[in-house]
Amino acid sequence: MAELGRGAASIIYLVQDPKSKQIWSLKHVRREGAKDQRFLDQTEREYEVGSKVDHPAVRRVEKLIRTRKLMTVKEIFLVMEYVDGISVERHPPETFIQATDIFKQVAAGLAAMHDQGWVHADMKPNNIVLSDDGTVKIIDLGQSCSSGTVKERIQGTPDYIAPEQVHRREITPKTDVYNLGATMYWALTGKHIPTALPKGESLVSSLDDEFIEKPKPVKDHNPRVPDRLNDLVMECVEIDPDDRPDTMHIVADRLDLIHAQLVAEEQSKKASAPAAD
């Protein structure tokens, strides 16, 4: 019905099942050469994760279709839930109430992935899609991996990447905690945290943990940020995974509590405001 977007080796279409009239997103990935194999592998992984994790904040993947030529998979079609919305990167939250609502949904979705043994490993504003009704979808599961995986090469987005990803140590749920913390930091301040991949540097110039600059507190950039939200974000982006919150469930619960407190404070302000003449 329409083209929704393009990637390095893929095109995503808006499609409709002629029998059920159900609307879907269809990702088409083609293998033109050996260098494209990793895109096929990522699509296979996206299906493996998205078809098994059942949570409203995680994009559902319905079906995988492979086309082979001489026993080699040449292209893959991935039938996915159609997500109608805009990324947080393109439309950051406008209030702290909206921010905590968005990120508590994201944290809950990631916690569901962790419960199934998966780590997203590329959480960033562009992979969070917000619908008009305020619901959130986590997308792009292609870099997901089993908890405890040591990847063969560095994968992640430089402005949000965790130290253990850069130095090819085990990827765990606490990697997602860091990635989400870096995402929240950007959404609240408009600034990126320093990571082990300095801007403009090559991968071989990555910084060892002890040389990674500690980010300034969120409140230094945006004094209006509530203390409890500032503290949570700063704990999430600790260099040592042992210093981060123990689980994504804890992050989700703290965001839920902060959100409820902010809503209550806002309602109290409205209730105490003088009535208009």
C-alpha positions in Angstrom: 0.0 0.0 0.0 2.9 2.4 0.7 6.6 2.5 1.4 7.3 3.3 5.1 11.1 3.5 5.1 14.4 2.1 4.0 17.4 0.7 5.8 20.9 -0.4 4.7 19.6 -3.6 3.0 15.9 -3.4 3.6 12.7 -1.7 2.7 9.6 -1.5 4.9 6.1 -1.4 3.4 2.6 -0.9 4.6 0.6 -3.9 3.5 -2.8 -5.4 4.0 -4.0 -9.0 4.2 -6.6 -9.2 1.4 -8.7 -11.8 3.4 -8.7 -10.4 6.9 -8.1 -6.8 5.9 -5.5 -6.6 8.7 -2.8 -3.9 8.3 0.8 -4.9 8.8 4.3 -3.6 8.3 6.4 -5.8 5.9 10.2 -5.7 6.0 11.9 -7.0 2.9 15.6 -7.8 3.3 17.6 -8.8 0.2 21.1 -10.5 0.1 23.1 -9.0 -2.7 26.5 -10.2 -1.4 28.3 -11.7 1.5 28.3 -8.4 3.4 24.5 -8.4 3.5 24.4 -11.7 5.5 24.4 -9.8 8.8 21.2 -8.0 7.8 19.5 -11.4 7.2 20.8 -12.6 10.5 19.5 -9.5 12.3 16.1 -10.0 10.7 16.0 -13.7 11.8 16.8 -12.5 15.3 14.1 -9.9 15.2 11.6 -12.6 14.4 13.0 -14.9 17.1 12.5 -12.2 19.7 9.4 -10.4 18.5 7.4 -13.6 18.0 8.1 -14.8 21.5 7.9 -11.7 23.7 4.3 -10.8 24.4 4.1 -7.3 25.9 2.1 -4.3 24.7 5.3 -2.1 24.6 7.2 -4.5 22.4 6.5 -4.6 18.7 5.0 -8.0 17.8 6.4 -10.0 14.9 3.9 -12.3 13.2 5.6 -14.2 10.5 9.0 -14.8 8.7 9.2 -15.9 5.0 12.4 -17.0 3.4 13.2 -17.2 -0.3 16.1 -19.5 -1.2 18.2 -19.9 -4.4 20.5 -22.9 -4.6 20.0 -23.6 -0.9 21.1 -20.0 0.0 18.6 -17.6 1.6 18.5 -14.7 -0.8 15.7 -12.6 0.8 13.5 -12.5 3.9 10.1 -11.0 4.4 9.1 -10.1 8.0 5.5 -9.5 8.8 5.3 -7.1 11.8 2.8 -5.2 13.8 2.1 -1.9 12.1 3.1 0.9 14.5 1.5 4.2 13.7 3.4 6.9 15.6 6.5 9.1 15.8 9.8 8.3 17.4 10.9 9.9 20.6 14.0 11.2 18.7 11.7 13.2 16.4 9.3 14.3 19.1 10.9 14.3 22.6 8.5 14.4 25.6 7.4 17.9 26.5 6.7 17.5 30.2 8.2 15.4 33.0 4.8 13.7 33.4 4.9 12.6 29.7 8.6 11.6 30.0 8.1 9.3 33.0 5.0 7.8 31.4 6.9 7.0 28.2 9.9 5.6 29.9 8.0 3.5 32.5 6.3 1.8 29.5 9.7 1.3 27.8 11.2 -0.1 31.0 8.3 -2.5 31.4 8.7 -3.7 27.9 12.4 -4.3 28.3 11.8 -6.1 31.6 9.5 -8.5 29.7 12.3 -9.1 27.2 14.7 -9.7 30.1 12.3 -12.2 31.7 12.4 -14.2 28.4 16.2 -14.1 28.5 16.7 -11.4 25.8 18.5 -8.1 25.8 17.5 -5.4 23.3 21.1 -4.0 23.2 20.3 -0.9 21.1 17.8 1.2 23.1 17.8 4.8 21.9 15.2 7.5 21.2 14.8 6.4 17.5 13.7 2.9 18.7 10.9 4.2 20.8 7.7 5.0 18.9 4.9 7.0 20.5 1.3 6.7 19.3 -1.2 9.6 19.5 -2.9 7.9 22.5 0.3 7.9 24.5 1.1 4.2 24.1 4.7 3.2 23.4 6.3 0.5 21.2 9.9 -0.7 21.3 11.1 -1.4 17.8 14.2 -2.7 15.9 14.9 -5.9 17.7 17.6 -6.9 15.2 20.6 -6.4 17.6 18.9 -8.2 20.4 20.8 -11.1 21.9 20.6 -13.7 24.7 21.7 -12.4 28.1 25.4 -13.2 28.6 26.3 -13.0 24.9 29.7 -11.7 24.0 29.4 -10.2 20.5 32.0 -10.8 17.8 32.1 -7.1 16.9 31.0 -3.8 18.5 27.3 -3.1 18.0 25.4 -0.2 19.4 24.8 3.5 18.8 27.8 5.6 20.0 25.8 8.2 21.9 23.9 5.5 23.9 26.3 2.6 23.9 27.4 1.0 27.2 31.1 0.4 28.1 30.6 -3.4 28.0 29.3 -3.2 24.5 32.4 -1.2 23.3 34.8 -3.5 25.0 33.0 -6.7 24.0 32.2 -8.0 27.4 29.0 -9.8 28.3 25.7 -8.1 27.3 23.2 -8.3 30.1 20.0 -6.7 31.2 22.1 -4.0 32.8 23.3 -3.1 29.3 19.7 -2.1 28.5 19.6 -0.2 31.8 22.5 1.9 30.7 21.2 2.4 27.1 17.8 3.5 28.5 19.5 5.8 31.0 21.4 7.5 28.2 18.2 7.8 26.3 16.4 9.4 29.3 19.4 11.7 29.8 19.1 13.0 26.2 15.3 13.4 26.4 15.5 15.5 29.6 18.5 17.6 28.7 19.0 17.6 24.9 22.6 16.5 25.6 24.3 13.1 25.1 26.4 11.5 27.8 30.1 10.8 27.2 30.6 7.2 26.2 33.5 4.9 25.5 33.2 5.9 21.8 34.3 9.6 21.6 32.6 11.6 18.8 34.6 11.5 15.6 36.9 8.8 16.8 37.4 5.3 15.3 36.6 2.2 17.2 40.2 1.6 17.9 40.2 4.9 19.9 37.6 3.6 22.4 38.2 4.6 26.0 38.9 2.2 28.8 36.4 2.5 31.6 38.6 4.6 33.9 39.0 7.2 31.2 35.3 7.6 30.4 34.2 11.1 31.4 31.4 11.0 34.0 28.3 12.8 32.8 27.2 15.9 34.5 24.0 15.5 36.6 20.9 15.9 34.6 19.9 18.9 36.9 23.1 20.7 35.8 21.6 21.0 32.3 18.0 21.2 33.3 17.5 22.4 36.9 13.7 21.8 36.7 14.2 18.0 36.6 12.9 16.4 39.8 15.7 15.2 42.1 14.3 11.6 42.2 14.3 11.5 38.4 17.8 12.9 38.2 19.1 10.3 40.7 17.5 7.4 38.7 19.0 8.5 35.4 22.4 9.0 36.9 22.4 5.6 38.5 21.4 4.0 35.2 24.4 5.4 33.4 27.0 4.3 35.9 30.1 2.9 34.2 30.3 -0.3 36.3 27.2 -2.4 35.7 27.2 -3.4 39.4 26.5 0.2 40.3 23.4 0.4 38.1 19.9 -0.6 39.3 19.8 -4.4 39.7 16.9 -5.1 37.3 14.8 -3.3 34.7 11.8 -4.1 36.9 13.3 -1.8 39.5 13.7 0.9 37.0 10.1 0.5 35.8 8.8 0.6 39.4 10.8 3.8 40.2 9.6 5.5 37.1 6.0 4.5 37.9 6.3 5.9 41.4 7.9 9.2 40.1 5.2 9.5 37.5 2.4 9.0 40.1 4.0 11.6 42.4 4.3 14.1 39.5 0.7 13.6 38.5 -0.4 14.0 42.2 1.6 17.2 42.5 0.0 18.6 39.3 -3.5 17.8 40.5 -2.8 19.4 43.8 -1.6 22.6 42.1 -4.7 22.7 40.0 -6.9 22.1 43.0 -5.3 24.9 45.0 -5.3 27.4 42.1 -7.7 30.4 42.6 -10.9 30.1 40.6 -11.3 32.3 37.6 -13.8 35.2 37.9 
